[in-house]
Amino acid sequence: MSAMITFEHATKVFGSGGTAVRAVEDVSLEIRRGEVFGVIGYSGAGKSTLVRLINALEPVTSGRVVVDGHEVSALGEGELRKVRAGIGMIFQHFNLLASRTVAGNVGYPLRVAGWSKERRAARVAELLEFVGLSDKARQFPSQLSGGQKQRVGIARALAASPAVLLADEATSALDPETSRDVLALLRRVNREQGVTVVVITHEMDVVRSTCDRVAVMERGRVVEVGDVYSVFSEPQADATRRFVATALHDRPDAEVLARLRHRHRGRIVTVGVRDDGGSGTLLTRELREHGVDGSIIYGGISEIDERPFGSLTLELVGDDSAIDRLLASLRRTTDVVELTEAR
């Protein structure tokens, strides 16, 4: 799969001298054509600045940014306008024009581009049907829910048939159910229209449910990049491990563990659930073969890219030597953490 967006040692510095802020620091990254790519980081990590380098709303201080074969970091304003026409953007707070109807908002970029009234009307009708808002065409933004406003924002961003769609914290202002609907719509945009989607977020749940690959940013740098399943199952950077923990909630914290130890007198272990072993039939077989009784007392299993992932915490009861052999066997296929010692 060819590259749609390439960063080559891209750096963005705001200010100068002792007050200079290096918002993006020496980022080299490739976003593939036709994928949904996530950029995640805590506040101040540089992710929103990174996405603004793609459409040159912020110029790079050094390095290169190439979008669909165009080096946007080297173009003048006139040439940039042409490239930006192929890049749609949706925002956290919608940025709709309050004085225009839903149809007027969606058709506005086409009006600016000089489309005829008839062509605009046909394209607007097509887009409103795609996002499920055909019946809202004559309403104004103040009459819409947050989720409906974001659907209008997506329709507007798609008006000129862009090759790239940038979504900067597009669901942060929405409730969880509405967020899921909007993210599902972004997946439809990607799958049905072939648009490369770049999702900027601070929520690992957004990455898990929506993205093919993800880059993790911290202090302006990309500290980890990979397919979503690999990043979740084997996080390498400290920042990534913190994000994964916030998304899964599958392992007991210290307070929960204290309660579990009080109620369960056997040995307590957490066993990772992966697509390549350590769950289901394997775990049941291992318990039986080693003569150990196991009861699930905590845990959670999610699906990432249609593959299971998470962990189960069990109370193990039996001979300590048999439990030791069981754990040694399980460790050959998955991660195992013992939360209590042999008594």
C-alpha contacts under 8 A as a table, 3 or more apart, distances in Angstrom:
res1	aa1	res2	aa2	distance
1	M	32	R	6.23
1	M	33	R	6.47
2	S	32	R	5.77
2	S	33	R	5.75
3	A	6	T	6.67
3	A	30	E	6.21
3	A	31	I	5.78
3	A	32	R	4.30
3	A	33	R	5.37
3	A	68	D	7.55
4	M	30	E	7.65
4	M	31	I	5.84
4	M	32	R	5.20
4	M	33	R	4.53
4	M	34	G	7.93
4	M	66	V	7.93
4	M	67	V	5.80
4	M	68	D	4.90
4	M	69	G	7.54
4	M	196	T	7.60
5	I	30	E	5.89
5	I	31	I	5.03
5	I	32	R	6.84
5	I	33	R	7.74
5	I	54	I	7.63
5	I	65	V	7.30
5	I	66	V	5.62
5	I	67	V	4.58
5	I	68	D	6.32
6	T	28	S	7.39
6	T	29	L	5.79
6	T	30	E	4.58
6	T	31	I	6.33
6	T	64	R	7.96
6	T	65	V	5.72
6	T	66	V	5.09
6	T	67	V	6.63
7	F	10	A	5.78
7	F	27	V	6.33
7	F	28	S	4.82
7	F	29	L	4.98
7	F	30	E	6.40
7	F	63	G	7.66
7	F	64	R	5.92
7	F	65	V	4.71
7	F	66	V	6.62
8	E	26	D	7.72
8	E	27	V	6.47
8	E	28	S	4.49
8	E	29	L	6.79
8	E	63	G	5.65
8	E	64	R	5.05
8	E	65	V	6.39
9	H	25	E	7.75
9	H	26	D	4.27
9	H	27	V	4.82
9	H	28	S	4.93
9	H	62	S	7.44
9	H	63	G	4.84
9	H	64	R	6.71
10	A	24	V	7.14
10	A	25	E	6.71
10	A	26	D	4.98
10	A	27	V	4.92
10	A	28	S	6.54
10	A	60	V	6.47
10	A	61	T	7.62
10	A	62	S	5.84
10	A	63	G	4.22
10	A	64	R	5.68
10	A	65	V	6.92
11	T	22	R	7.41
11	T	23	A	7.67
11	T	24	V	4.98
11	T	25	E	4.65
11	T	26	D	5.02
11	T	27	V	6.62
11	T	60	V	5.91
11	T	61	T	5.61
11	T	62	S	5.27
11	T	63	G	6.21
12	K	22	R	6.00
12	K	23	A	5.72
12	K	24	V	4.91
12	K	25	E	6.65
12	K	49	T	7.96
12	K	59	P	7.47
12	K	60	V	5.06
12	K	61	T	4.82
12	K	62	S	6.93
13	V	16	S	7.78
13	V	20	A	6.49
13	V	21	V	5.51
13	V	22	R	4.40
13	V	23	A	5.90
13	V	24	V	7.05
13	V	60	V	7.92
13	V	61	T	6.04
14	F	20	A	5.60
14	F	21	V	5.09
14	F	22	R	6.43
14	F	23	A	7.09
15	G	19	T	6.19
15	G	20	A	4.39
15	G	21	V	6.36
16	S	19	T	5.85
16	S	20	A	4.33
16	S	21	V	7.77
17	G	20	A	5.55
22	R	25	E	6.17
22	R	220	G	6.81
23	A	44	G	7.82
23	A	45	A	7.43
23	A	46	G	5.12
23	A	49	T	6.80
23	A	219	R	7.26
23	A	220	G	5.08
24	V	27	V	6.91
24	V	46	G	5.61
24	V	49	T	7.02
24	V	50	L	6.53
24	V	219	R	7.71
24	V	220	G	4.12
24	V	221	R	6.23
25	E	220	G	5.08
25	E	221	R	5.28
26	D	63	G	7.65
26	D	221	R	6.85
27	V	221	R	6.18
27	V	222	V	6.32
31	I	35	E	7.58
31	I	37	F	6.77
32	R	35	E	5.88
32	R	196	T	7.69
33	R	196	T	5.79
34	G	190	N	6.84
34	G	194	G	5.56
34	G	195	V	5.75
34	G	196	T	4.43
34	G	197	V	7.52
35	E	190	N	7.20
35	E	195	V	7.79
35	E	196	T	5.27
35	E	197	V	6.44
35	E	211	C	7.81
35	E	212	D	6.34
35	E	213	R	7.86
36	V	187	R	7.68
36	V	190	N	7.01
36	V	196	T	6.05
36	V	197	V	4.68
36	V	198	V	5.91
36	V	199	V	7.24
36	V	210	T	7.12
36	V	211	C	4.88
36	V	212	D	5.39
36	V	213	R	6.93
37	F	196	T	7.92
37	F	197	V	6.20
37	F	198	V	4.86
37	F	199	V	6.07
37	F	211	C	5.44
37	F	212	D	5.97
37	F	213	R	5.13
37	F	214	V	5.60
37	F	215	A	7.88
38	G	198	V	5.83
38	G	199	V	4.65
38	G	200	I	5.97
38	G	201	T	7.35
38	G	207	V	5.99
38	G	211	C	5.76
38	G	212	D	7.74
38	G	213	R	6.25
38	G	214	V	4.40
38	G	215	A	6.23
39	V	47	K	6.38
39	V	198	V	7.38
39	V	199	V	6.11
39	V	200	I	4.90
39	V	201	T	6.37
39	V	214	V	5.71
39	V	215	A	4.91
39	V	216	V	6.00
39	V	217	M	7.12
40	I	47	K	6.78
40	I	200	I	6.06
40	I	201	T	5.07
40	I	202	H	5.24
40	I	203	E	7.14
40	I	204	M	7.37
40	I	207	V	7.90
40	I	214	V	7.28
40	I	215	A	6.34
40	I	216	V	5.02
40	I	217	M	6.09
41	G	44	G	7.85
41	G	45	A	5.39
41	G	46	G	7.61
41	G	47	K	6.45
41	G	201	T	6.91
41	G	202	H	5.26
41	G	216	V	5.85
41	G	217	M	4.93
41	G	218	E	6.13
42	Y	45	A	5.54
42	Y	202	H	5.58
42	Y	217	M	7.86
42	Y	218	E	7.26
43	S	46	G	7.84
43	S	202	H	7.43
44	G	47	K	7.75
44	G	219	R	6.92
44	G	220	G	7.92
45	A	217	M	5.70
45	A	218	E	4.66
45	A	219	R	4.68
45	A	220	G	5.25
45	A	221	R	7.66
46	G	49	T	5.31
46	G	50	L	6.13
46	G	217	M	6.95
46	G	218	E	7.31
46	G	219	R	6.61
46	G	220	G	4.71
46	G	221	R	7.65
47	K	50	L	5.00
47	K	51	V	6.43
47	K	200	I	6.56
47	K	201	T	8.00
47	K	217	M	6.66
47	K	220	G	7.52
48	S	51	V	5.24
48	S	52	R	6.37
48	S	168	D	6.79
48	S	200	I	6.82
49	T	52	R	5.10
49	T	53	L	6.48
49	T	58	E	7.25
50	L	53	L	5.26
50	L	54	I	7.09
51	V	54	I	5.35
51	V	55	N	7.49
51	V	166	L	7.29
51	V	168	D	7.76
51	V	200	I	7.57
52	R	55	N	5.72
52	R	56	A	5.91
52	R	57	L	5.18
52	R	58	E	5.48
53	L	56	A	4.63
53	L	57	L	6.23
53	L	58	E	5.20
53	L	59	P	6.03
53	L	60	V	6.51
53	L	65	V	7.23
53	L	73	S	7.99
54	I	57	L	7.74
54	I	65	V	6.71
54	I	66	V	7.83
54	I	67	V	6.97
54	I	72	V	7.43
55	N	58	E	7.75
55	N	72	V	7.21
55	N	80	L	7.92
55	N	83	V	7.78
55	N	84	R	5.99
55	N	87	I	7.01
56	A	59	P	5.18
56	A	60	V	7.79
56	A	72	V	6.45
56	A	73	S	6.84
56	A	80	L	7.68
59	P	73	S	6.37
60	V	63	G	6.75
60	V	64	R	7.36
60	V	65	V	7.94
60	V	73	S	6.35
64	R	71	E	6.94
64	R	72	V	7.91
64	R	73	S	5.73
64	R	74	A	7.87
65	V	71	E	5.72
65	V	72	V	5.90
65	V	73	S	5.46
66	V	69	G	5.98
66	V	70	H	5.28
66	V	71	E	4.17
66	V	72	V	5.80
66	V	73	S	7.32
67	V	70	H	5.14
67	V	71	E	6.34
67	V	72	V	6.64
70	H	83	V	7.61
71	E	74	A	5.66
71	E	75	L	6.75
72	V	75	L	5.25
72	V	80	L	6.72
72	V	83	V	7.79
75	L	78	G	7.99
75	L	79	E	5.91
75	L	80	L	5.95
76	G	79	E	5.49
76	G	80	L	6.05
77	E	80	L	4.92
77	E	81	R	6.29
78	G	81	R	5.44
78	G	82	K	7.12
79	E	82	K	5.42
79	E	83	V	6.66
80	L	83	V	5.05
80	L	84	R	5.99
81	R	84	R	5.10
81	R	85	A	6.36
82	K	85	A	5.32
82	K	86	G	7.37
83	V	86	G	5.58
83	V	87	I	7.07
84	R	87	I	4.97
84	R	88	G	7.61
85	A	88	G	7.38
85	A	160	A	6.86
85	A	162	P	6.78
86	G	160	A	7.19
86	G	161	S	7.01
86	G	162	P	4.07
86	G	163	A	5.48
86	G	164	V	6.48
87	I	162	P	5.15
87	I	163	A	6.28
87	I	164	V	4.81
87	I	165	L	5.79
87	I	166	L	7.32
88	G	157	A	4.50
88	G	158	L	6.24
88	G	162	P	5.82
88	G	164	V	6.16
88	G	165	L	4.61
88	G	166	L	6.09
89	M	154	I	7.88
89	M	157	A	5.55
89	M	165	L	5.60
89	M	166	L	4.60
89	M	167	A	5.89
89	M	168	D	7.64
90	I	94	F	6.74
90	I	150	Q	7.79
90	I	153	G	5.83
90	I	154	I	6.14
90	I	157	A	6.42
90	I	165	L	7.70
90	I	166	L	6.30
90	I	167	A	4.96
90	I	168	D	6.38
90	I	170	A	6.38
91	F	94	F	5.09
91	F	95	N	6.74
91	F	153	G	7.63
91	F	167	A	6.27
91	F	168	D	5.32
91	F	169	E	6.53
91	F	170	A	5.26
92	Q	168	D	6.27
92	Q	169	E	5.07
92	Q	170	A	4.42
92	Q	171	T	6.37
92	Q	172	S	6.16
92	Q	173	A	6.27
93	H	170	A	7.72
93	H	173	A	6.89
94	F	149	K	6.38
94	F	150	Q	5.73
94	F	153	G	5.87
94	F	170	A	7.98
95	N	153	G	7.65
96	L	105	N	6.61
96	L	141	P	6.98
96	L	149	K	7.68
96	L	153	G	7.03
97	L	100	R	5.60
97	L	105	N	6.33
97	L	141	P	7.58
98	A	101	T	7.68
98	A	140	F	6.71
98	A	141	P	5.83
98	A	142	S	7.03
99	S	140	F	7.31
100	R	103	A	7.78
100	R	104	G	5.22
100	R	105	N	5.89
100	R	140	F	6.34
100	R	141	P	7.84
101	T	104	G	4.82
101	T	105	N	6.11
101	T	137	A	6.70
101	T	138	R	5.42
101	T	139	Q	5.34
101	T	140	F	4.44
101	T	141	P	6.88
102	V	105	N	5.18
102	V	106	V	6.35
102	V	136	K	6.64
102	V	137	A	4.98
102	V	138	R	6.08
102	V	139	Q	5.84
102	V	140	F	5.76
102	V	141	P	6.63
102	V	152	V	6.68
103	A	106	V	5.22
103	A	107	G	6.01
103	A	124	V	6.31
103	A	125	A	7.95
103	A	128	L	7.94
103	A	137	A	4.82
103	A	138	R	6.45
104	G	107	G	5.13
104	G	108	Y	5.79
105	N	108	Y	5.23
105	N	152	V	7.56
105	N	156	R	6.62
106	V	109	P	7.20
106	V	124	V	6.19
106	V	152	V	6.67
106	V	153	G	7.55
106	V	155	A	6.05
106	V	156	R	4.11
106	V	157	A	7.85
106	V	159	A	6.67
107	G	110	L	5.28
107	G	111	R	6.24
107	G	120	R	6.00
107	G	121	A	7.51
107	G	123	R	7.86
107	G	124	V	5.92
107	G	156	R	6.90
107	G	159	A	7.03
108	Y	111	R	5.05
108	Y	112	V	6.32
108	Y	156	R	7.79
109	P	112	V	5.04
109	P	113	A	6.15
109	P	156	R	7.39
109	P	159	A	7.10
109	P	160	A	7.50
110	L	113	A	4.86
110	L	114	G	6.30
110	L	115	W	5.48
110	L	120	R	6.38
110	L	159	A	6.83
110	L	160	A	6.74
111	R	114	G	5.13
111	R	115	W	5.53
111	R	116	S	7.53
111	R	117	K	7.96
111	R	120	R	7.28
112	V	115	W	7.66
115	W	119	R	6.28
115	W	120	R	6.10
116	S	119	R	5.31
116	S	120	R	6.11
117	K	120	R	5.12
117	K	121	A	6.13
118	E	121	A	5.19
118	E	122	A	6.34
119	R	122	A	5.23
119	R	123	R	6.19
120	R	123	R	5.22
120	R	124	V	6.00
121	A	124	V	5.19
121	A	125	A	6.12
122	A	125	A	5.24
122	A	126	E	6.25
123	R	126	E	5.07
123	R	127	L	6.22
123	R	159	A	7.14
124	V	127	L	5.15
124	V	128	L	6.05
124	V	159	A	7.36
125	A	128	L	5.26
125	A	129	E	6.19
125	A	134	S	6.84
126	E	129	E	5.32
126	E	130	F	6.32
127	L	130	F	4.91
127	L	131	V	6.34
127	L	155	A	5.57
127	L	158	L	7.69
127	L	159	A	7.29
128	L	131	V	5.26
128	L	132	G	5.95
128	L	133	L	4.96
128	L	134	S	4.93
128	L	137	A	7.46
128	L	152	V	7.67
128	L	155	A	6.60
129	E	132	G	5.00
129	E	133	L	5.95
129	E	134	S	5.08
130	F	133	L	7.81
130	F	155	A	7.99
131	V	151	R	5.99
131	V	152	V	7.64
131	V	154	I	7.86
131	V	155	A	6.68
131	V	185	L	7.33
133	L	136	K	5.26
133	L	137	A	6.90
133	L	148	Q	7.63
133	L	151	R	7.85
133	L	152	V	7.89
134	S	137	A	5.80
135	D	138	R	7.89
136	K	139	Q	5.33
139	Q	143	Q	6.42
139	Q	144	L	7.80
140	F	143	Q	5.55
140	F	144	L	7.17
141	P	144	L	5.35
141	P	149	K	6.48
144	L	147	G	7.99
144	L	148	Q	5.72
144	L	149	K	6.06
145	S	148	Q	5.16
145	S	149	K	6.20
146	G	149	K	5.09
146	G	150	Q	6.32
146	G	173	A	7.69
146	G	174	L	6.38
147	G	150	Q	5.15
147	G	151	R	6.30
147	G	174	L	6.71
147	G	178	T	5.68
147	G	179	S	7.48
147	G	182	V	7.03
148	Q	151	R	4.99
148	Q	152	V	6.31
149	K	152	V	5.06
149	K	153	G	6.27
150	Q	153	G	4.76
150	Q	154	I	6.20
150	Q	170	A	7.56
150	Q	182	V	7.44
151	R	154	I	5.01
151	R	155	A	6.18
151	R	182	V	7.06
152	V	155	A	5.04
152	V	156	R	6.09
153	G	156	R	5.12
153	G	157	A	6.14
154	I	157	A	5.04
154	I	158	L	6.26
155	A	158	L	5.15
155	A	159	A	6.22
156	R	159	A	5.13
157	A	160	A	7.45
157	A	162	P	7.75
157	A	165	L	7.30
158	L	161	S	5.21
158	L	162	P	6.07
158	L	165	L	7.82
159	A	162	P	7.68
162	P	165	L	6.84
162	P	195	V	7.09
163	A	194	G	7.65
163	A	195	V	5.10
163	A	196	T	6.20
164	V	195	V	5.58
164	V	196	T	4.77
164	V	197	V	5.87
164	V	198	V	7.61
165	L	195	V	6.69
165	L	196	T	6.19
165	L	197	V	4.77
165	L	198	V	6.25
166	L	197	V	5.99
166	L	198	V	4.92
166	L	199	V	6.27
166	L	200	I	7.78
167	A	170	A	5.42
167	A	197	V	7.36
167	A	198	V	6.08
167	A	199	V	4.84
167	A	200	I	6.00
168	D	199	V	6.23
168	D	200	I	4.73
168	D	201	T	6.80
169	E	172	S	5.43
169	E	199	V	7.33
169	E	200	I	5.46
169	E	201	T	4.97
169	E	202	H	7.59
170	A	173	A	7.54
170	A	199	V	7.96
170	A	200	I	7.86
170	A	201	T	7.92
171	T	174	L	5.30
171	T	179	S	5.27
171	T	182	V	7.24
171	T	183	L	7.78
172	S	179	S	7.90
172	S	201	T	7.98
174	L	178	T	6.04
174	L	179	S	5.64
175	D	178	T	5.43
175	D	179	S	5.97
176	P	179	S	4.97
176	P	180	R	6.28
177	E	180	R	5.22
177	E	181	D	6.54
178	T	181	D	5.08
178	T	182	V	6.29
179	S	182	V	5.15
179	S	183	L	6.09
180	R	183	L	5.14
180	R	184	A	6.07
181	D	184	A	5.12
181	D	185	L	6.31
182	V	185	L	5.01
182	V	186	L	6.39
183	L	186	L	5.01
183	L	187	R	6.39
183	L	206	V	7.61
183	L	209	S	7.83
183	L	210	T	6.41
184	A	187	R	5.07
184	A	188	R	6.37
184	A	210	T	7.42
185	L	188	R	4.95
185	L	189	V	6.24
186	L	189	V	4.97
186	L	190	N	6.31
186	L	197	V	7.67
186	L	210	T	7.96
187	R	190	N	5.04
187	R	191	R	6.10
187	R	210	T	6.59
188	R	191	R	5.09
188	R	192	E	5.57
188	R	193	Q	7.56
189	V	192	E	5.60
189	V	193	Q	5.36
189	V	194	G	6.96
189	V	195	V	6.34
190	N	193	Q	5.68
190	N	194	G	4.94
190	N	195	V	4.77
190	N	196	T	6.26
190	N	197	V	6.57
191	R	194	G	5.51
191	R	195	V	7.55
199	V	211	C	7.81
201	T	204	M	7.72
201	T	206	V	7.20
201	T	207	V	7.84
203	E	206	V	5.54
203	E	207	V	7.01
203	E	243	F	7.63
203	E	247	A	7.63
204	M	207	V	5.05
204	M	208	R	6.13
204	M	243	F	5.94
204	M	244	V	6.58
204	M	246	T	7.29
204	M	247	A	5.51
205	D	208	R	4.99
205	D	209	S	6.18
205	D	247	A	5.49
206	V	209	S	5.45
206	V	210	T	5.96
206	V	211	C	7.68
207	V	210	T	5.37
207	V	211	C	5.10
207	V	214	V	7.17
207	V	228	V	7.34
208	R	211	C	6.39
208	R	228	V	6.68
208	R	304	I	6.02
208	R	305	D	7.91
209	S	304	I	7.02
209	S	305	D	7.93
211	C	214	V	6.88
211	C	228	V	6.89
212	D	227	D	5.96
212	D	228	V	5.96
212	D	305	D	7.79
213	R	225	V	7.39
213	R	226	G	5.52
213	R	227	D	4.05
213	R	228	V	5.01
214	V	225	V	5.63
214	V	226	G	5.77
214	V	227	D	6.23
214	V	228	V	5.98
214	V	231	V	7.82
215	A	222	V	6.35
215	A	223	V	7.55
215	A	224	E	5.71
215	A	225	V	4.24
215	A	226	G	6.78
216	V	222	V	5.61
216	V	223	V	5.75
216	V	224	E	5.20
216	V	225	V	6.28
216	V	239	A	7.54
216	V	240	T	6.57
217	M	220	G	6.29
217	M	221	R	5.38
217	M	222	V	4.42
217	M	223	V	5.73
217	M	224	E	7.39
218	E	221	R	5.43
218	E	222	V	6.51
218	E	223	V	6.57
218	E	239	A	7.10
222	V	225	V	7.31
223	V	237	A	6.45
224	E	236	Q	7.07
224	E	237	A	6.47
224	E	240	T	7.48
225	V	231	V	7.43
226	G	230	S	6.57
226	G	231	V	6.02
227	D	230	S	5.57
227	D	231	V	6.31
228	V	231	V	5.16
228	V	232	F	6.15
228	V	304	I	7.48
228	V	305	D	7.78
229	Y	232	F	5.21
229	Y	233	S	6.00
229	Y	304	I	6.04
229	Y	305	D	6.85
230	S	233	S	5.14
230	S	234	E	5.63
230	S	235	P	7.32
231	V	234	E	5.47
231	V	235	P	4.89
231	V	236	Q	7.64
231	V	240	T	7.59
232	F	235	P	5.83
232	F	244	V	6.08
233	S	274	R	7.43
233	S	309	F	7.16
235	P	238	D	7.88
235	P	240	T	5.73
235	P	241	R	5.60
235	P	244	V	7.87
236	Q	240	T	6.85
236	Q	241	R	7.25
237	A	240	T	5.20
237	A	241	R	6.41
238	D	241	R	5.14
238	D	242	R	6.35
239	A	242	R	5.19
239	A	243	F	6.38
240	T	243	F	5.09
240	T	244	V	6.15
241	R	244	V	5.12
241	R	245	A	6.20
242	R	245	A	5.22
242	R	246	T	6.48
243	F	246	T	5.22
243	F	247	A	6.49
244	V	247	A	5.22
244	V	248	L	6.25
245	A	248	L	5.52
245	A	249	H	6.10
245	A	250	D	7.97
246	T	249	H	6.27
248	L	300	G	7.42
248	L	302	S	7.63
248	L	310	G	7.03
249	H	252	P	7.70
249	H	299	G	7.94
249	H	300	G	7.29
250	D	298	Y	7.51
250	D	299	G	4.62
250	D	300	G	4.62
250	D	301	I	7.30
250	D	310	G	6.27
250	D	311	S	5.93
250	D	312	L	7.37
251	R	270	T	7.41
251	R	298	Y	7.33
251	R	299	G	5.94
251	R	300	G	7.82
251	R	311	S	6.89
251	R	312	L	7.68
251	R	313	T	7.26
252	P	255	E	7.73
252	P	256	V	5.40
252	P	257	L	5.56
252	P	298	Y	7.14
252	P	299	G	7.66
253	D	256	V	5.37
253	D	257	L	5.97
254	A	257	L	5.06
254	A	258	A	6.19
255	E	258	A	5.27
255	E	259	R	6.67
256	V	259	R	5.21
256	V	260	L	6.26
257	L	260	L	4.93
257	L	261	R	6.08
258	A	261	R	5.19
258	A	262	H	6.29
259	R	262	H	5.09
259	R	263	R	6.36
260	L	263	R	5.23
260	L	264	H	5.83
260	L	297	I	7.72
261	R	264	H	5.23
261	R	265	R	6.46
261	R	268	I	7.73
261	R	340	T	7.97
262	H	265	R	7.15
264	H	268	I	7.98
264	H	315	E	6.82
265	R	315	E	7.96
266	G	315	E	5.53
266	G	316	L	5.47
266	G	317	V	5.22
267	R	315	E	5.54
267	R	316	L	5.10
267	R	317	V	6.67
267	R	338	E	7.67
267	R	339	L	7.50
267	R	340	T	5.47
267	R	341	E	6.50
267	R	342	A	6.40
267	R	343	R	7.88
268	I	313	T	6.88
268	I	314	L	5.60
268	I	315	E	4.57
268	I	316	L	6.18
268	I	338	E	6.15
268	I	339	L	5.33
268	I	340	T	5.42
269	V	313	T	5.54
269	V	314	L	5.49
269	V	315	E	6.66
269	V	316	L	7.53
269	V	336	V	6.86
269	V	337	V	5.57
269	V	338	E	4.24
269	V	339	L	5.35
269	V	340	T	7.19
270	T	311	S	6.53
270	T	312	L	5.58
270	T	313	T	4.11
270	T	314	L	6.31
270	T	336	V	5.70
270	T	337	V	5.14
270	T	338	E	6.35
270	T	339	L	7.29
271	V	278	G	7.05
271	V	311	S	5.49
271	V	312	L	5.35
271	V	313	T	6.22
271	V	314	L	7.78
271	V	334	T	7.17
271	V	335	D	6.10
271	V	336	V	4.68
271	V	337	V	6.65
272	G	278	G	6.35
272	G	279	S	7.58
272	G	309	F	7.78
272	G	310	G	6.07
272	G	311	S	4.27
272	G	312	L	6.53
272	G	334	T	5.80
272	G	335	D	5.25
272	G	336	V	6.33
273	V	277	G	6.94
273	V	278	G	5.38
273	V	279	S	5.15
273	V	301	I	7.27
273	V	308	P	6.98
273	V	309	F	5.33
273	V	310	G	5.09
273	V	311	S	4.93
273	V	312	L	7.11
273	V	334	T	7.23
274	R	277	G	5.55
274	R	278	G	6.27
274	R	279	S	6.90
274	R	307	R	7.95
274	R	308	P	6.02
274	R	309	F	5.08
274	R	310	G	7.02
274	R	334	T	7.15
275	D	307	R	5.85
275	D	308	P	5.58
275	D	309	F	6.78
276	D	333	T	7.59
277	G	282	L	6.78
277	G	333	T	5.76
277	G	334	T	6.48
278	G	282	L	5.94
278	G	283	L	5.84
278	G	330	L	6.62
278	G	333	T	6.01
278	G	334	T	5.33
279	S	282	L	5.64
279	S	283	L	5.21
279	S	284	T	7.95
280	G	283	L	5.59
280	G	284	T	6.35
281	T	284	T	5.15
281	T	285	R	6.00
282	L	285	R	5.16
282	L	286	E	6.12
283	L	286	E	5.16
283	L	287	L	6.24
283	L	330	L	7.86
284	T	287	L	5.31
284	T	288	R	6.32
285	R	288	R	5.15
285	R	289	E	6.04
286	E	289	E	5.14
286	E	290	H	6.16
286	E	326	L	6.63
286	E	329	S	7.86
286	E	330	L	7.67
287	L	290	H	5.43
287	L	291	G	6.09
287	L	292	V	5.17
287	L	293	D	6.55
287	L	294	G	6.86
287	L	326	L	7.04
288	R	291	G	5.20
288	R	292	V	6.44
288	R	293	D	7.80
289	E	292	V	7.95
290	H	322	A	5.88
290	H	323	I	7.36
290	H	325	R	7.37
290	H	326	L	6.05
291	G	318	G	7.22
291	G	322	A	7.00
292	V	316	L	6.61
292	V	317	V	5.97
292	V	318	G	5.10
292	V	319	D	7.48
292	V	322	A	6.92
292	V	323	I	6.53
292	V	326	L	7.99
293	D	316	L	5.71
293	D	317	V	5.13
293	D	318	G	6.39
294	G	314	L	6.06
294	G	315	E	5.61
294	G	316	L	4.65
294	G	317	V	6.46
295	S	314	L	5.26
295	S	315	E	5.27
295	S	316	L	6.77
296	I	299	G	7.68
296	I	312	L	6.61
296	I	313	T	5.85
296	I	314	L	4.38
296	I	315	E	6.53
297	I	312	L	7.83
297	I	313	T	5.81
297	I	314	L	5.42
297	I	315	E	6.67
298	Y	312	L	6.09
298	Y	313	T	4.90
298	Y	314	L	6.94
299	G	310	G	7.55
299	G	311	S	5.54
299	G	312	L	4.30
299	G	313	T	5.51
300	G	310	G	5.74
300	G	311	S	5.83
300	G	312	L	6.35
301	I	308	P	6.52
301	I	309	F	5.54
301	I	310	G	4.40
301	I	311	S	6.21
301	I	312	L	7.73
302	S	308	P	5.81
302	S	309	F	5.30
302	S	310	G	5.94
303	E	306	E	5.49
303	E	307	R	5.20
303	E	308	P	4.54
303	E	309	F	5.83
304	I	307	R	5.19
304	I	308	P	6.33
304	I	309	F	6.71
316	L	323	I	7.29
317	V	323	I	7.88
318	G	322	A	6.95
318	G	323	I	6.67
319	D	322	A	5.24
319	D	323	I	6.31
320	D	323	I	5.03
320	D	324	D	6.12
320	D	342	A	6.43
321	S	324	D	4.99
321	S	325	R	6.30
322	A	325	R	5.13
322	A	326	L	6.18
323	I	326	L	4.92
323	I	327	L	6.17
324	D	327	L	5.23
324	D	328	A	6.20
325	R	328	A	5.09
325	R	329	S	6.20
326	L	329	S	5.17
326	L	330	L	6.23
327	L	330	L	5.04
327	L	331	R	6.08
327	L	336	V	7.14
328	A	331	R	5.24
328	A	332	R	6.89
329	S	332	R	5.57
329	S	333	T	7.65
330	L	333	T	5.64
330	L	334	T	6.14
330	L	335	D	7.66
330	L	336	V	7.12
331	R	334	T	5.21
331	R	335	D	5.65
331	R	336	V	5.89
338	E	341	E	7.08
